[in-house]
Amino acid sequence: MTNTRRRRVELLILEDVQFDIENNTRDTAFFINNDETDNLKVSLDVTCQKNQFRGEVVTPSLVSNWHETHARNSQELVGKIFEVENIEAADKREDTFYLYEHEPLVKYQLEILGIEENKVHVICEGISVIDGYSTPSTTADFKIDCYLPIITGKDDWAKHGL
């Protein structure tokens, strides 16, 4: 009998280089909180495992800070798309991509594809500055496709063994 269950794809693609998502850390999570009006707001942190990129070993990470929603429960988040359209908006939100150091995102789109077993399936695609010291700044396309542990409070870490 063959195993028909497919392995979940959990990776960051930066240019053509693949990085596995680091799931055994509190540095990778999807956070859900209520705002003052009981609407949900969401944010995420994604940390990757080390890999070679342009001749150096790097450990990329992404921080997408709070996005306001009109959702009242987590299932209403499924299908939501959040878009940050330019570097100024990303900088104001303090969204960052880390490769050699924290750099701003040029633009990105975050989509919530599904929620199951206390995890959320997200895709985040965009462009990030990867070297702000070069002239002009160097940018790269990225795509993250992963399942993140949902954290609504400090007790949720234990549900995920973290």
Backbone bond lengths (Angstrom), bond angles and torsions (degrees), N, CA, C in turn:
res aa  C-N    CA-C-N  psi(-1)  N-CA   C-N-CA  omega(-1)  CA-C   N-CA-C  phi
1 M - - - 1.456 - - 1.518 108.20 -
2 T 1.307 117.19 130.48 1.459 120.53 179.65 1.514 109.99 -91.32
3 N 1.305 114.61 149.82 1.454 120.84 178.25 1.522 108.13 -82.38
4 T 1.311 116.61 110.99 1.460 121.05 -177.68 1.520 112.16 -89.69
5 R 1.339 116.98 -6.73 1.462 120.00 179.31 1.525 109.39 -72.53
6 R 1.287 116.14 123.54 1.457 121.22 -178.34 1.514 110.15 -84.86
7 R 1.317 115.88 142.99 1.448 121.43 174.67 1.521 108.29 -69.92
8 R 1.313 115.39 135.47 1.451 119.02 176.78 1.519 109.60 -67.43
9 V 1.306 115.30 131.21 1.458 119.89 176.08 1.519 106.96 -77.04
10 E 1.313 116.53 123.11 1.457 120.56 179.23 1.511 107.21 -136.28
11 L 1.329 115.55 93.11 1.449 117.44 -176.30 1.516 112.61 -155.50
12 L 1.329 112.33 164.00 1.457 122.94 170.10 1.515 106.02 -110.86
13 I 1.300 116.27 133.13 1.452 121.02 171.63 1.523 106.15 -111.67
14 L 1.302 116.00 118.69 1.465 123.02 178.49 1.516 106.40 -117.47
15 E 1.331 115.60 114.19 1.451 121.66 -165.91 1.524 105.79 54.79
16 D 1.324 119.92 -118.01 1.472 120.53 178.81 1.523 112.34 -109.28
17 V 1.318 117.92 10.69 1.459 122.19 -176.78 1.526 109.48 -96.45
18 Q 1.334 116.58 132.36 1.459 121.54 179.75 1.523 110.48 -99.63
19 F 1.327 114.93 135.46 1.462 123.05 175.44 1.521 107.63 -122.62
20 D 1.329 117.17 129.60 1.456 120.42 174.22 1.521 109.53 -73.14
21 I 1.322 115.87 146.11 1.460 121.15 177.12 1.528 108.37 -76.71
22 E 1.325 116.02 137.22 1.471 121.76 177.18 1.525 107.84 -87.69
23 N 1.333 116.11 104.18 1.464 121.12 -175.43 1.519 114.23 -95.15
24 N 1.298 118.40 -7.20 1.466 121.31 -176.48 1.519 111.31 -101.33
25 T 1.312 116.53 45.20 1.454 121.77 -178.37 1.530 109.59 -151.42
26 R 1.309 115.28 154.19 1.466 119.24 174.40 1.527 111.83 -79.73
27 D 1.326 116.23 3.74 1.464 121.15 177.08 1.517 112.35 -87.27
28 T 1.337 117.00 0.37 1.459 121.90 177.84 1.526 107.44 -128.21
29 A 1.338 115.76 111.01 1.470 119.13 -177.26 1.523 110.51 -166.69
30 F 1.337 114.25 162.03 1.461 123.34 174.72 1.528 105.92 -116.71
31 F 1.304 116.48 120.14 1.462 121.85 -174.21 1.526 110.14 -103.61
32 I 1.328 115.93 136.36 1.462 122.47 176.17 1.518 107.74 -126.09
33 N 1.333 116.04 128.98 1.460 123.17 177.01 1.519 109.63 -135.47
34 N 1.309 116.49 160.54 1.460 121.41 172.59 1.523 108.79 -93.60
35 D 1.337 115.96 141.48 1.455 118.51 172.73 1.530 108.98 -90.49
36 E 1.308 116.63 -170.82 1.469 121.68 -176.22 1.523 113.17 -63.43
37 T 1.337 117.90 -22.45 1.472 121.41 -178.00 1.523 112.39 -103.40
38 D 1.340 117.49 14.31 1.461 123.74 -177.93 1.518 113.96 69.57
39 N 1.318 118.26 10.26 1.459 120.31 169.13 1.520 107.91 -79.29
40 L 1.319 116.42 151.99 1.460 119.91 179.29 1.519 110.51 -83.86
41 K 1.324 115.31 148.18 1.450 121.55 169.30 1.521 106.30 -127.51
42 V 1.337 116.04 149.08 1.456 121.02 -173.40 1.526 110.67 -131.72
43 S 1.323 114.87 151.10 1.460 121.62 172.40 1.518 108.04 -148.68
44 L 1.333 116.28 167.20 1.455 118.53 177.32 1.511 111.34 -148.30
45 D 1.323 113.65 152.19 1.461 123.58 171.53 1.524 105.85 -127.41
46 V 1.322 116.58 132.92 1.460 121.32 178.13 1.526 107.99 -131.54
47 T 1.318 115.97 123.88 1.461 121.86 175.90 1.523 108.33 -115.94
48 C 1.321 115.79 139.72 1.460 121.28 -178.23 1.521 111.46 -107.72
49 Q 1.317 114.70 164.49 1.456 120.71 173.79 1.526 109.42 -81.20
50 K 1.304 115.65 156.89 1.469 122.03 -178.79 1.517 111.29 -61.06
51 N 1.344 114.14 145.20 1.457 120.78 172.60 1.529 108.05 -160.57
52 Q 1.317 115.47 166.33 1.465 121.72 176.86 1.525 109.88 -77.35
53 F 1.324 115.94 134.93 1.463 121.59 174.68 1.521 107.13 -145.17
54 R 1.325 115.96 118.10 1.464 121.91 -179.60 1.533 111.84 51.62
55 G 1.331 115.75 43.21 1.454 121.04 175.00 1.515 116.41 82.48
56 E 1.330 117.68 2.76 1.463 121.07 179.46 1.520 109.61 -126.70
57 V 1.335 115.52 150.65 1.459 120.35 174.33 1.522 107.51 -86.37
58 V 1.330 116.38 122.89 1.465 121.80 -177.12 1.524 110.17 -131.64
59 T 1.324 115.08 159.67 1.466 123.18 177.70 1.529 107.96 -127.92
60 P 1.326 118.06 87.89 1.463 120.68 -176.62 1.528 113.14 -69.08
61 S 1.330 114.52 154.73 1.462 120.67 171.80 1.519 109.23 -150.68
62 L 1.312 114.47 158.48 1.467 121.69 -179.65 1.516 108.40 -132.23
63 V 1.322 116.17 137.96 1.463 122.41 173.15 1.522 107.23 -124.02
64 S 1.331 116.00 121.20 1.457 122.77 173.51 1.524 106.43 -117.68
65 N 1.318 116.30 107.00 1.468 121.15 -174.87 1.521 111.94 -72.92
66 W 1.303 116.94 -175.93 1.472 123.67 -168.03 1.524 114.23 -54.55
67 H 1.325 113.94 129.00 1.463 123.58 171.46 1.522 106.96 -110.94
68 E 1.304 116.99 127.06 1.471 121.94 177.31 1.529 109.12 -77.72
69 T 1.339 116.23 145.00 1.466 121.03 176.44 1.530 108.31 -134.78
70 H 1.319 114.87 174.62 1.471 120.91 171.51 1.525 110.02 -106.83
71 A 1.334 116.02 8.40 1.464 120.72 -179.31 1.524 110.13 -71.91
72 R 1.318 115.87 144.55 1.469 122.36 178.23 1.529 112.23 -104.87
73 N 1.358 116.65 -18.17 1.461 120.50 177.18 1.527 108.29 -144.54
74 S 1.322 115.82 166.36 1.463 119.78 -172.64 1.529 112.57 -63.76
75 Q 1.323 119.24 -33.93 1.467 120.27 179.92 1.531 111.92 -64.96
76 E 1.321 117.31 -27.62 1.465 120.38 177.20 1.527 112.02 -71.73
77 L 1.331 117.85 -10.89 1.464 121.30 177.66 1.531 112.50 -78.57
78 V 1.332 116.46 -23.04 1.466 120.68 -177.41 1.528 109.47 -61.19
79 G 1.322 115.30 129.14 1.465 121.65 -178.51 1.515 114.16 92.16
80 K 1.317 117.63 -9.81 1.470 120.67 179.58 1.522 109.75 -68.03
81 I 1.320 115.45 141.33 1.457 123.03 176.81 1.521 107.56 -124.99
82 F 1.320 115.28 129.49 1.464 121.88 177.78 1.521 107.42 -116.05
83 E 1.313 115.41 130.54 1.452 119.37 -176.16 1.524 109.74 -125.84
84 V 1.318 115.29 131.06 1.455 121.98 172.81 1.523 104.95 -113.88
85 E 1.342 115.89 114.27 1.457 120.81 -163.69 1.513 116.36 -88.04
86 N 1.351 118.32 -15.66 1.460 117.92 -178.81 1.524 111.15 -155.72
87 I 1.311 114.98 169.34 1.457 121.05 -175.18 1.534 111.41 -65.00
88 E 1.328 117.20 -32.69 1.460 120.38 179.12 1.522 111.11 -65.20
89 A 1.333 116.50 -43.22 1.469 120.38 178.71 1.529 110.59 -66.07
90 A 1.328 117.20 -41.84 1.468 120.64 178.76 1.526 110.74 -64.86
91 D 1.325 116.41 -39.95 1.465 120.68 179.14 1.531 110.65 -65.63
92 K 1.332 117.04 -42.60 1.464 121.21 178.59 1.536 110.69 -62.51
93 R 1.326 116.79 -36.70 1.463 121.83 179.21 1.539 111.52 -78.54
94 E 1.328 116.49 -12.98 1.470 123.34 -176.22 1.519 112.21 64.10
95 D 1.340 116.02 34.18 1.453 121.72 172.03 1.527 107.16 -78.73
96 T 1.326 116.88 136.73 1.465 119.49 -176.74 1.519 112.22 -139.88
97 F 1.310 113.55 157.44 1.459 122.97 172.53 1.517 105.91 -122.98
98 Y 1.329 116.14 130.11 1.458 120.03 -179.34 1.517 109.36 -109.56
99 L 1.332 115.30 126.34 1.457 120.62 172.76 1.529 107.74 -129.59
100 Y 1.340 116.22 -65.29 1.463 121.51 174.35 1.531 108.93 -102.01
101 E 1.312 115.87 -29.96 1.455 125.07 172.38 1.524 107.09 -163.06
102 H 1.321 117.98 174.24 1.468 120.19 -178.15 1.525 109.87 -68.35
103 E 1.316 115.00 126.65 1.460 122.51 -179.75 1.523 109.06 -129.84
104 P 1.322 116.93 155.26 1.470 119.10 179.18 1.521 112.29 -74.94
105 L 1.301 113.93 156.32 1.458 121.16 172.52 1.526 107.62 -87.56
106 V 1.321 116.99 137.56 1.462 121.18 178.82 1.519 109.35 -75.94
107 K 1.320 115.62 -43.10 1.469 123.04 174.25 1.516 107.17 -170.74
108 Y 1.345 115.86 157.68 1.459 119.56 176.02 1.508 110.89 -164.26
109 Q 1.337 113.92 163.06 1.458 122.60 175.22 1.521 107.66 -131.07
110 L 1.318 115.61 131.47 1.461 123.24 178.95 1.517 108.18 -115.63
111 E 1.328 117.21 126.08 1.460 121.23 179.51 1.527 109.98 -123.83
112 I 1.324 115.53 134.44 1.461 121.70 176.59 1.528 107.02 -95.37
113 L 1.336 115.73 111.29 1.461 120.73 -174.97 1.520 113.41 -88.30
114 G 1.329 117.46 -31.23 1.455 119.32 -177.91 1.513 111.64 -175.72
115 I 1.323 114.73 163.74 1.460 121.81 177.15 1.525 107.48 -134.29
116 E 1.343 114.88 127.06 1.466 120.45 177.41 1.518 109.41 -155.88
117 E 1.321 116.24 143.33 1.460 122.64 175.38 1.539 112.59 51.54
118 N 1.314 117.75 46.19 1.464 123.35 178.90 1.521 113.55 61.68
119 K 1.337 116.31 23.33 1.461 121.25 176.41 1.520 108.99 -130.60
120 V 1.325 114.56 152.09 1.455 121.11 178.76 1.524 108.30 -116.31
121 H 1.320 116.48 136.91 1.462 122.06 176.02 1.522 107.36 -96.64
122 V 1.328 116.24 119.87 1.460 121.35 -178.99 1.519 110.32 -127.35
123 I 1.321 113.60 152.24 1.458 121.82 167.47 1.524 105.99 -124.68
124 C 1.307 115.79 131.80 1.458 121.47 177.11 1.527 106.96 -129.77
125 E 1.322 115.98 121.63 1.466 121.82 -178.38 1.512 109.51 -127.83
126 G 1.329 115.54 144.12 1.445 118.25 177.07 1.507 113.22 176.20
127 I 1.321 113.35 -157.91 1.466 122.65 178.97 1.514 106.96 -129.57
128 S 1.338 115.38 135.14 1.458 120.58 178.60 1.520 110.23 -126.60
129 V 1.321 115.84 149.92 1.460 120.39 166.30 1.521 105.39 -71.17
130 I 1.326 117.39 131.41 1.463 119.74 176.94 1.527 111.57 -113.89
131 D 1.327 116.69 -15.89 1.462 120.65 174.55 1.519 108.38 -147.60
132 G 1.329 114.78 97.56 1.459 120.66 -178.63 1.523 113.85 -79.11
133 Y 1.341 116.98 -9.79 1.462 120.21 179.56 1.517 112.96 -87.86
134 S 1.317 117.50 -18.99 1.460 119.66 178.65 1.524 108.90 -73.95
135 T 1.335 115.81 156.53 1.462 120.74 178.76 1.512 108.17 -121.56
136 P 1.330 118.95 113.89 1.461 126.38 -6.51 1.534 110.69 -71.83
137 S 1.310 116.11 170.29 1.457 120.92 177.50 1.527 110.27 -56.57
138 T 1.314 116.57 143.93 1.456 121.85 178.64 1.527 108.96 -92.79
139 T 1.323 116.27 132.79 1.464 121.00 178.40 1.524 109.30 -120.69
140 A 1.324 115.22 163.03 1.469 120.45 176.89 1.520 109.11 -149.31
141 D 1.331 115.43 146.84 1.457 121.54 172.94 1.521 108.91 -75.30
142 F 1.335 116.17 145.99 1.458 120.60 175.72 1.520 109.92 -140.24
143 K 1.328 114.04 157.44 1.458 121.11 173.26 1.521 107.66 -146.69
144 I 1.313 116.00 129.30 1.456 122.31 175.38 1.518 107.37 -115.94
145 D 1.314 116.49 130.03 1.456 123.11 175.58 1.520 105.79 -131.21
146 C 1.339 116.87 109.54 1.463 118.17 -174.11 1.530 112.23 -157.44
147 Y 1.318 113.18 167.82 1.455 123.16 173.23 1.514 106.70 -109.97
148 L 1.323 116.70 125.13 1.464 121.70 -176.65 1.519 110.71 -116.10
149 P 1.329 116.84 144.46 1.459 119.10 174.50 1.527 110.02 -65.47
150 I 1.322 116.68 137.11 1.466 121.28 177.97 1.522 108.21 -87.75
151 I 1.331 115.00 127.03 1.456 121.55 179.78 1.530 108.34 -120.66
152 T 1.334 115.78 117.99 1.470 120.93 176.97 1.529 111.04 -112.05
153 G 1.319 116.35 -12.86 1.462 122.12 179.64 1.513 109.10 -168.88
154 K 1.324 115.87 170.61 1.468 120.28 -173.62 1.529 113.43 -61.32
155 D 1.328 118.69 -27.22 1.464 120.50 179.75 1.513 113.92 -71.78
156 D 1.337 117.01 -17.62 1.458 120.31 -178.03 1.531 113.27 -69.10
157 W 1.322 117.65 -24.37 1.465 119.91 -179.61 1.530 110.52 -57.91
158 A 1.324 117.11 -40.34 1.466 121.54 -177.56 1.536 111.16 -64.37
159 K 1.333 118.07 -32.45 1.478 121.11 177.80 1.516 111.53 -59.34
160 H 1.325 115.28 -27.27 1.462 121.25 -176.94 1.524 112.08 -104.62
161 G 1.331 116.15 9.02 1.459 120.31 179.92 1.513 113.98 69.04
162 L 1.319 116.16 27.77 1.476 119.77 -176.75 1.529 111.37 -115.88
